[in-house]
Amino acid sequence: MNKQKIRGKDKYLVRWKEFTVELDTWEGKENLENTKKAIEEFEKEYQRDIEDRKKKKECLGEENYQEGLQQRSYLDEQIRDIIKNIGED
């Protein structure tokens, strides 16, 4: 699960059970009534992640922190490509 604001509203990236990444969708809370507990747990973890990122940024400095994010983004992209290729075999 992930979260972002779309048109001013919080939306959650949902991976539907037994479906692949390509079918993930962004959903508002109103469409996720049956998953309140999962959303609450996600929000707690999300806030912890934000706090951890702030601490890392303070420790590393802005330039080093941004460089690390770029490297992570590149690796995430490579992993997605590998997973996609596995599904095509």
C-alpha positions in Angstrom: 0.0 0.0 0.0 1.1 3.6 -0.6 -0.5 7.0 -0.3 -0.6 10.3 -2.1 -2.8 13.3 -2.5 -4.8 13.4 -5.7 -7.0 16.4 -6.3 -6.6 17.3 -2.6 -7.8 14.0 -1.3 -5.8 11.1 0.2 -5.7 8.1 -2.0 -4.2 4.7 -1.2 -2.5 2.5 -3.8 -4.1 -0.9 -3.4 -2.8 -4.2 -4.5 -5.9 -6.4 -4.9 -5.6 -9.9 -3.5 -4.7 -12.4 -6.2 -4.0 -9.7 -8.8 -0.7 -8.4 -10.2 1.0 -5.1 -9.8 -0.3 -3.9 -13.1 -3.9 -3.9 -11.7 -3.1 -1.8 -8.6 -5.4 1.2 -8.3 -5.5 4.4 -6.3 -8.6 4.4 -4.0 -10.1 6.9 -1.6 -11.1 5.8 1.9 -14.7 5.8 0.9 -14.0 2.9 -1.4 -12.1 1.0 1.3 -14.6 0.7 4.1 -13.8 -3.0 4.7 -10.2 -2.2 5.2 -10.3 0.3 8.1 -7.8 -1.6 10.2 -5.3 -2.1 7.4 -5.5 1.7 6.6 -4.9 2.5 10.3 -1.9 0.2 10.4 -0.6 1.7 7.2 -1.0 5.3 8.5 1.0 4.4 11.7 3.8 2.9 9.6 3.6 5.8 7.1 4.1 8.3 9.9 7.0 6.3 11.3 8.6 6.3 7.9 8.2 10.1 7.5 9.8 10.6 10.9 12.7 8.2 10.0 13.2 10.0 6.7 13.4 13.4 8.5 16.0 11.9 10.9 18.1 10.5 8.0 17.9 13.8 6.2 19.2 15.6 9.3 22.0 13.1 9.8 23.1 12.9 6.1 22.5 16.4 5.0 20.3 17.4 2.1 22.7 16.6 -0.8 23.6 13.1 0.4 20.0 12.3 1.3 18.8 13.2 -2.2 21.6 11.2 -3.8 20.5 8.2 -1.8 16.9 8.6 -2.9 17.9 8.7 -6.5 19.9 5.5 -6.1 16.9 3.8 -4.4 14.6 5.0 -7.2 16.9 3.5 -9.8 17.0 0.2 -8.0 13.2 0.1 -7.5 12.9 0.7 -11.3 15.3 -2.1 -12.0 13.4 -4.5 -9.7 10.1 -3.6 -11.3 11.6 -4.4 -14.7 12.9 -7.8 -13.6 9.5 -8.7 -12.0 7.7 -7.6 -15.2 10.1 -9.7 -17.3 9.6 -12.8 -15.1 5.9 -12.5 -15.7 6.3 -12.4 -19.5 8.4 -15.7 -19.6 
